[in-house]
């Protein structure tokens, strides 16, 4: 068919044998099917069972009332601007992201990308568009074949395993130069513009910042970025780990979200013509403070996520806001008026990027629409200040209870999504409670 000729040309040019047809599940894991390249170019319809959108991290399935009685299908609609060669493939193939659409033609409400699109539509009704930039932290570990054993850093050029003294060193980056060379090349092929690469404070911990842009585009890029790093890592004998707290006593891995909003003329609505901060800027901050506690599972979706929030470990334990202050959960970086933005430091790198962005932007929009006012700006280091902003849930079960009962979350994100998300996370939580940890064996076995 003529309308598919550019697709055929692309697949022929890259000698692609098949196309990875991808969607992100509720945990941000890429899932889907591999379709023969000729069938994809011919426009063959692709369907996937609706339950895949809410696949649990343990491989279990929530009750059919959340995905649809009878386990129905949803249709996958390719996003052709994401059609790219797969940089790490041993044989030429392509990949493409998809939207999930129910068979009645409506967006699948439990699919994470559609949840973000729903929030962005609420901005569009006001003539606004969010601009975001995620900062992604992660660890590189040696292969871990026994999950009962701790992760270990890979062997460095000096023949030893790093012990965490390489923060911001170029040598720490150069230790795995072949891996990074392939990552840089892959980002170019995938069309993902990276910004700075740094060695973070943990042993073999790194951070990569993506360039700011449209929220949906950045969520797509973050998904593909995490997918690429993990696959390239395996090629080099490395395990890329996005857990929020993979090592006891070491810094956790965050996904800080920088957020601003522009109007239809491209002007930052957080800054007035004279360069001063607007009332909308204050309201956005207040919305973050008001709603993040109710939306916490979107930013911290796993049991392990809450281990990251340890005082003086470079993770916020509050929702204070402050200028250029990394001890506050809501940080305002120093910038020119055109770049005025709000940094949400709560999400971990284990979060689904679509859902973390949906939650954070929904919170800011709620604050602006309700003209909420933030607390007074926090001054100094606020880790130990008892009155440093609203409290955060400290466990997944407490966070899920807050989300389930949040009328605002249901309005912004949809009842179907909230109910399905909570059901998935409760299944995962039940699986966790079925395990006995080394701590329990170490300290409780001697009780009398």
N, C-alpha and C positions, 0 to 999 in steps of 0.2 A: 504494500500500500504506500502511496506517495507520502502520506504524512509521517511514515516511519523511516523514510529514506535517510535522514540525518542520523538516526539511531543505527541503522544498518551500516552506514559509512563509518561511524565511530567504532562499532564492534569489529568491523573488518579491519580498520586501521590498526587496532590494538590486538588483532588475532584472538579475540576473546572467545573461549570455548563455551563458557556459561556466565550467567549474571547472578550474583548474590543479591537476592531481593530481601531487604532488611527492614525490620521495625524494631523499636526499642520496647522491651517489656517494662513492667512497672518498676523494676529495679535498675533500668537503664542498660540491660544486657541485650546486645544485638541478637535477634532471632529472625527466622524466616525460612526461605527455600532457595535452592539454587535452580535456576531455569536455564535450559539450553539457549544460547545466544540467538539462534534463529527464531525460536518461539517468542522470545522477548521482543525482538525486532518486528515480528509480525503482529504484536499487540495482543498476544494471548492473555486472557484474563487470569489473574492469580488470586486464589482465596486461601485463607488461613483460619483455623478455628479461633473463635473470638476469645477463648480462654487464654490463648497465648499472650494476649495483652496484659494479663494479670498473673503470669507465671511466677511462682514463688522461687526464692533463691535456693530452697531445699528440694525443689522438684515436685512439690505437692500442688494440689489444685484446690482452690476455694470452691464452695458450694455453687451449683449451677445457677442459683438465683442471682449471683453476681455477674456471671458471664453469659447467662441465657439458658433456659431450660432446653434440654435436648442437644446441648453443645453445638450451637449454630456457627456458621461461617461469618467472616467479614471479608470484604474485598480489599485488596491491596492496590492502591493507586500510586504509580511510580512518580517520584519527583525528579524529572529528567535533568534538572540542573545539578543534581547530585550524582549523576552517572559518571563514574570515574574508573580508571584501571585500578586493580588491586595491587598496590606496590610490593607487598610481601609474598605474593603468590608464586609457587614454584612453576606453574604453567599459566599462561596468560588468561586472565578472566577479569570481569568488571564487577562493580557493586553499585547499588542504587538504593537510596532510602525511599520509604513509602509512607503515605498516609493510610489510615485505617478507616474504612467506610462500611457501615452496616448495609445489609442487602436491601433495606428500604431507602437507601440513598443518603441517610443521615450520618454525620461523623460519629464514629464509635466513641461513646462518652467515657469509656474506661481506658482509652489509649492515651498515654502521656503526652504525645505531641498535640493531640486534640485539646487536652486540658490547657496547655500553654496557649494554643490558638484562641481558645475561649476567653482567656484573660486579655490577650492582645486585642481581641475584638471590642472588649469593654473600653480599652484605651482609645481605639479608633473611633468609637462613638463620640468622643470628645475632641477628635482631631489631633490626638497625641500618638506618638510612637516611642516606646522605650529604646534606649541605647544601652547595651550592656557589654561587660568584659569580664570573663571568669579568669581567676588565677588557680591553677591546678597543681596540687602537691601530691607526690606519690613516692613510693620506695622501689628501688631495684634490689632484689634479693637473689641469692643462689636458689636453685631448684629446691623445693620443699616437698619431699615425697611422703613425709609422715606428718600429718596435721597435729599429732600429739606433741611434736617438737617445735620449739620456737623458730621463727625465721632467722636466717643469718645473711649478712651482707656477702656479696660475691668477693672473690679474691681480687685484689687490686694489683697494679703493676709492680708494686714492691713485694708481692708475694704474701701480703697479709690481708686480713679482712678489716675494713675500716671500722673505727670505734666511735665515730661521730665528731671528730675534730676538724672536719673539712668545710665547715659552713662558709659559703660564698667563695670558695677557692676554685681557681681554674683547674688546678691539678685534679680536684675531685670530679670535674667534668671530663678531663682528658683521660681519666682511668678507664673510661668505657667509650673511647672515641669511635670505634667501629659501629657500635650501637647508635650513637648520636648522629653519625654521618648518614646512616640509613633512615633515621627518624626525620632529619632535615629533608632528605630527598623525598620521603613519603609525603610530608606535609605539602611540598611543592606540587606533587602529582595530584593530591587530593584537594588542592586549592584552599588550604587552611593557612592563613597568614599568622604565623607565630610572632610573638614579641620577644621578651627576654627569657633566656634559659639560665637558671642558677642552681648551684648546689645548696640545698637547705641545711638546717641545723642537725637533723638526725643522720645516723650512719647510712650512707648511700640513699639519702632522701633528696629529691629534686623538685623544682617548681618550674612550670612553663606558663607564661601568660599569653593569652590569645588577644589579638587586636579587637578593639571595641567595634560594635556594629549592631545590626538588627537582631533582636532577641531570638527569633525563631532560627535565623541563620546560625547564630552562635551556639544555640542548643544542638543543632545538627552537626556543627563542626566539633563540638565537645564530644559528642557520641563517637564520631569517626576518629577523633584524636585518641581517645582512650582505647578504642578498638585497635588502632594502628600500633600504639605503643606496646600493647600486650602481645600482639602477634609478632612484632619485630623483636621484642624481648625474647620470646621463645627461640627464635632463630639464633640468638646469641647466647643461649644457655642461661638467660636471666628470667626471673619471674617478676613482672611489674604488678605491684600490689597497691590497690586503691583503698584498702581498709582505713578507717578513720584513725585507728590506734593499733598498728600491727606489732609494736614493740613496747613492752612495759618499761616505764622510766624514760622514754624518749618522746620527742614531740610527735603529735598526731598530724594527719594530713587533711588540709582544709580545701575548700573550693570557694574562696572569697568572691563575692559578686559585686562588681562596680556597676552602678545604675544611675542613669539620668533619663530625662524625657524631653523630647523635642516636639514642637508644634508643627503644623502643616507647612510652615515656611522654614523649618529646620532650626528654629531658635530654641535654645535650652530654656525650658520654662522654670528652671530653678534659679535663674539669674534675671534681674531687672535690667532695663536699658542702661542704668548708671553703674551696673556691675554688682550691685548689692544682692543679697539673697532674698528670694521672694517668699511670700506666705506659703505658696505651694511646696517650697522646699521644706519648710518646717512641718507642714502637714504630712509630707511623704515620710519624714523621719518618725513622726508620731505614729503613723500607720504601721511602720516596722515594729516599733515598740509595743503597740497594742496587739498586733496579730501574730507575730512570730511565735509566742508561746502556744497559740492554738494550732499553728501550722508546722510545729517543730518536726513531726515525722517526715515531712517533705524534705527537710534539710538534713535530718539525722535519722535515717530510716532503719537502722539496724541496732541490735543490742550493743554491739561494739562501738557504735557512734558516740555514745554518751561517756565512754572512757576518755575521749579526747578533751573533755572540759575539766582540766586540772589547773589550779592556780599556778601562775608563774611558769607555765609550759607553752607560752605563746598562743594560747587559745582563750577566748573570752569566756567568762562565767557569768555574764550579765548582759543587759540590754541598755546600758548607758550609751549616750552618744557624745562624741567629742571630736575636735579637730586634731588630725595628725596624731592620734593616740591609739596605739595598737592594743592597749589593755581594755578598750571599750568594744562592746559587741557591734556597735554602729559607729564606724569611723568615717570622718569627713576628710579626705585627702586635701592637702593644700594645692590649689590649682587656680588657673585663670577663670574668670566668670563663665566663659564659653564651655569650660570643661568641668564646671561644678557638678559633683556627683556624690552619691551615698554608697558607702561600701558596707555590705552585709557580711560580717565575718563569722556568722554562725554555721553555714553549711559545711559539711565534710565532703571530701572528694569521693566518698562512697555514695553520694546522692545521685539520683537520676537528674541530669541537667535540665530536662524539660520540666520536671516537677519542682525542682529547686527554684528555677526562674519563675515559674507560674506562681508559686507561693510568695516569693519575695515581691514580685511586681503587684500581685493582688493586694498584699499588705499595704504597699505604698499608695496604690490607687484608692483603697478604702480610706486611708488617712486624708487624702486630698479631697475626696468627695464628701467626707464627713467634717472637714475642716478641724481635724484633731490637732491638739497642741502637744509638743513633746515635753518631757521633763527638762529641768534646767541642765545646761551642758555640764558634763562631768569634767573635773579638773584633776590633773595628776594621775598617778597610777591607781586604777580603781578595782583591782582584783579583790582587795580586802575591804572595800567600802560597802557597808551593809545596805545603804540606801542608793546604790548606783544603778537604778533603773529597775524595770519589772523583772521578776524572777523567771528563770527558764526551767522547764521540766527536766529532771535529772535522770529519767529512765524512760525506756521505750513504752512501757505499759502506761505510765502516767501521761506521756505525750499522746498516745493513741486515744485515751479517754478524753483529752482536751479537744483533739481533732474531731472525734465522733460527735461531740456535743456542740460544735461550733456552728452557729447559724450563718455567720459570715463566710466561713469556708464552704459551706454547702451552697450559698448563693453565688459565690465567685467561681467555684470549681465544679459544682454539680453534685447532686445527691448520689447519683449512680457511681461516680468516681469515688467520693468519700467513703461510701459503704464498702465498695470493692477493695479499696486501698486498706482500710482498717481490717477487713476480713483476711486479706493476704498477710498482713503484718502479724495478726494474732495467730495465724497458722505457724508462721516462722518463729514467733515467740514461744509457742507451745513446744516446738521442736527443741529450742534452746533449753527450756526448763526440763526437758527429758534427759539432758546431759549432766554428768557429775564432773566438776572442774578439778584440776590439780590443787587449787587453793583449798577446796573442801576436804580432799584427801589428806593434804599436808597438815591442816590445823584441827580438823574435827575428828579424825580417826582416834585420837587419844582421849576423847571426852569420856568421862565416867558418869 
